[in-house]
Amino acid sequence: MSVEIRLTAAEVARVRFAVSPLAETVLGVRAALTATGQAVHHRWLAEARDVLRDDPELPLLRNLLGHCLPSFLLPVPRERLPSLDEELADLCATDPAYFAAECAAGAGARAAGRLPAAEVALPRLAGALRRCHDRLVAPHWGRMRAVLDADVGRRAVALVDGGVEGLFTQLHRDIAWREGELVVGGRRRAGAAPCAVEASGHGLVLLPSVFAWPDVLVDRSPVTAASIRYPALGVGLLWEPDRPTRDGLAAVLGATRAALLAALAEPLTTPALAARLGVTPSAVSQHLGALRGAGLVSTRRSGRTALHLRTARAVDLLTG
């Protein structure tokens, strides 16, 4: 069934992006709990399944994540990058009636009846998701964050170049923009009534995701803003081992600058580079300035966002 998200002109003006550590944890655990998982993440999934096998809350996780995901598991971030603590606090603050209704809609009334009450289930669930995040997501968060930030940077460029329509049409093949209305899920079948989602004045939040791949996820019963979680570009390269930097180039440029050039095979922001290399953003900026001066890095600015990419000269140095 297709989903229609209706947006007024004021709500279109409130379209924004966010990145959610909790959502990546929830969606990653869900992928590990399915029969086949996602082939693109097969290395990570093997590790995740070993960890989940020993978690004391595995039955609770299966009950809540093994069916259609309840909306309360994916609260819409109030800022671009919330902390996991903030998101877990929002999860624990879920209204008990909303919890019960969402569980019944996702798992079915019979399965939902076997779940503990919200006051008991939510703290246990938050503890389990924190353990999963600490063991399965946090060790890889630098690389995940780099992919997510790079995707947001690309979408910002799409917005500048093509406006809102250009942004929406590039998000995913299953997303179409029709004059104030987003249609998610492909073409509408004759006689089939779509599911309508109202933003209710709160706007729309777009969230790139590593573990949503290859699908688009729409919150069909939003409490605040409407939201779409879509596969981030570059997910297929996430688990590829880093290629070794040429020793000779590192000796000339320094290890950090050589590593920057190696990382800039894709457009990345300064914070994304800092997270990937484990250095401060100010240090990255200094190194990027030197590399730009040598003609090895180009920078494209869009508002407050700057995307960096290595130049053809740098590619020649790395591969020649």
N, C-alpha and C positions, 0 to 999 in steps of 0.2 A: 504494500500500500504506500502510495506517495504521501509526502508530508508537505503541506503548504504553510510557510511562515509569512504572515502578513505584516508588513512594515509601513507605517506612516512616514511622511517626509521627516518628521522630527525624530523618529526612531532610526531612520537611515543615517541621520547625523550622529547617532549614538553608537554606530557600529565600531567595535574595538577588538583588539587581539589580547589574548592572555595565554599563559603557559601554566599548566597545573601539575605539580609533583604528585598530588594525590591521584589525579586521573591516570597518570602513567602507571602508578602502582596498581590501581584497581584494574585497568585494562590489561596490564601485564600478567597479573595473577589470573584473570579470567582466561587469557590465552593459554596459560599453563594448565588450567583445569579442564580445558576442552580435550576432546579425544585426539584431534590432529594438531591443534595449535596453529601457528603461522610459520610456514617454511622459512621466511626471511629472517626469523628470530631463532632458528633451531639451536644455535649454540647457547644462547641465553636461556631458552626454555628447558634444556636438559638440566642446567644448574637450578633453575627455579623449581622444577618438579622435585628435586632432591630436598630442597629446603622446605617446601610445602608439605611434604610427606611427614615431616616430624613436627609440624606446628600443631599445638593443642587445639587451635580453633579451626582446624581444617573442615570439620563438618559444617560449621557456621559459614565459612567462606564458600563452601560448595552450595549451600542452600541459597545464599544471596547473590553469588556471582555465576552460578551454573545455569541460570535461565536468562530471561530478559532483565537487563540491569535496572534496578530501581533508581529513580532520579536522585534520591537523596545521597547515593553513593558518589555522585559527580556534582557537588555544589559548584555554582558558577563563581569564579574568582571575582572579588571586588576590585582587584588591581591586576596589573600586567603579570607580575610574578609573585604570587603569595607564598608564604612559607608553609611547610607541611603542618606545622603547629596550628596555624590559622585555619587551614582547611579541615583538619581533624576536629578543631573546636566547632566549626560550622556543622560538620557531620554529627557530632554529639548533641548539637542543639536542635536536631530534627524534631519537628512536632510529632508526638506519638501517633496521632490520627493519620498524619501524612505517611509516616512509616508503615503503618498497618495497611493503608490503601495501596501504597506502592508495592509492598511485598505480595499482596494478594493479586495485583495486576501482573506482576512479573513471574512469580513462582506458582500461582494458583492458590485458591483459598485453602485447600487441604494442606499443602506444603507450608503456607504461611502460618497456619494454625499450629504447626509444630515449632515455630520459632519462639524464643522468649520475648517478653514484652520489650518495647523500645528502651525503657530505662535500664534494662539489663543487657540487651543485645548491642546497643550502640557503643558503650564503653569497651565491651569485649571486642567488637569489630574494629574500633579505632586502635586498640592495642595490637591486634593481629596485623592490621595494615601498616602500622609503624614498624613492626618487626620485619615485614616483607620489604618495606621501603629501605630500611637500614641494611638489610642483607642482600637485596637483589637490585635495587635501583640506585641507591646512593653511590656504590662503587663505580657506576657507569654514568652518573649524572652529568659529569663534565661533557662527555661526548654527546649524550642525549640533548643536553641543553644547547650545545653548539648546533645540532641539526635543527632544533626547534627555533632558535633565534635566527638562523640563516633563512628558514622558511618565512618567518615574519618579515624579515628584511626584503625578501623577494616580493611578498604580497604588497608591501608598502610601495615598492616601485611600480607594481601592476596598478595600484590605486592611482598613483600620480599619472601614469601613462594612459590609463583607460577609464578612469573614474570608477564609480561603484559597480557599474555593469562589467567593466573589464576585470575588476577584482573578483566578482562572484563567478564569472564564466571560467576563470582559470583555477578555481579552488579544486574542483573534482568533476569528473565526467557525469556524475549523477546529480549535479546541482545546476539548475537553470534559473535565470532571472527574468521575470516578466512584469516589468513596470510596477514596482512596489510590492512584488510578491516573489518569494523564493520557493521554488519547487524542488524538493529533495527526493530522490528515489526513482528517477527515470520518468518516462512519459506516463501520463495518466491513462489508464485503461478505460475503454468505453463502459459506462454504467457503474464504474467503481468510484465511490465517494472518497476523496482524499481526507487525510487527517489534518485538521486545521489547528495551527498553533498561533496564539496571539502573544506579541511581545509586551502588551499591556503598558506601553509607555516607557519600558525599561531599556529598550534597544536590543541589540544583538551582539553576542560575544562569539568570536571565531577563535577556536583553539586547535592549533596544529598538534598532532599526536604521533608518537612513535608506534604505540601498540594498537591504535585504531585501524592501522593498515590491514586490508585494503578498503575498508568500508567507511561510510560517513555515518556518524551517530548524531541524532537529533533528540533533544530533550522534549518529549511530547507533553509534559505537564510541568512547565517551568513555574517556579515560585516567584522569581524576579525576572531577570533578562532571559530572552530566548538564547539558545546556544547551539552551535554546530561544531562538532569535533571531526576533523578531517585528517587524512594521512599527510604527514609532513614530507616534503620533497627530500630525497637523499637518504631515506630509511634503509634502502638496500645496501648502502655503504657503511651503515652504522657499525657492524660487527667485523668489518674487514680489518685485518691487522695493519698497523701503520707500516708504511714502506720505510726502510732505513734511509736516513739522510746521507747524501754523499759525504764521506769523510773529508775530502778535499775542500768542498764548499764550506763545511762547518769550520774548518781550520781558518779559512779566509774571512768569512762573515761573522763567525761566532755561532755557537750551538743554538742559541735562542733564535737568531735571525734565520738561520737555515731551517729550523723547525717551523718558523712562521711561514716561510715560503712553501714548505711541504704541505702545511695545513691549508694553504690558500688555493688548493685545487678547486675549491668551491667558494662562492662569496660568503664571507663571514663578517660579523660585527666585531668591534674591539672587545666587548665583554665576552663574546663567544670564544675568541682567540685566547683571552686571558684564562677562561675556565679550562679550555683544552690543554693549554701549555702549563697551567699551574703558576702563572706569574700575575702581577698586578696589572690592571688596565692602563695605569700611567706608564708602566714599563713597556707594554705593548705599543702604546702610542708613540713613544720615543723611537722604538725599533722600526715601526712602520714609517715614521718620518724619514729615517735614514734610507730605508728601502725605496720609498717613493723618490727620493732625491737621486737615487742610482738608476731609476727607471725600471725597477723590479716589481713594484706594486702600484696598482691604480686604485683609486677610491672614488666611489660614486655616492653622493649625498642625496637624501630624500628627507627633507625636514630635519628632524633631529637624529635620524638614522644614517649611519655611514657604513657602506658595505665595501670590503676590501677584497681584491682578487689579484693574483700574481699575473704578471704580463708575459707576453711571448718570450721576451728576453730571459725572464726568470725560468720559464719552462726549458729553454735551451740550456741554461746553466744546470738545471736539475737532471736533465735527461741526456745531455750531450756527452 
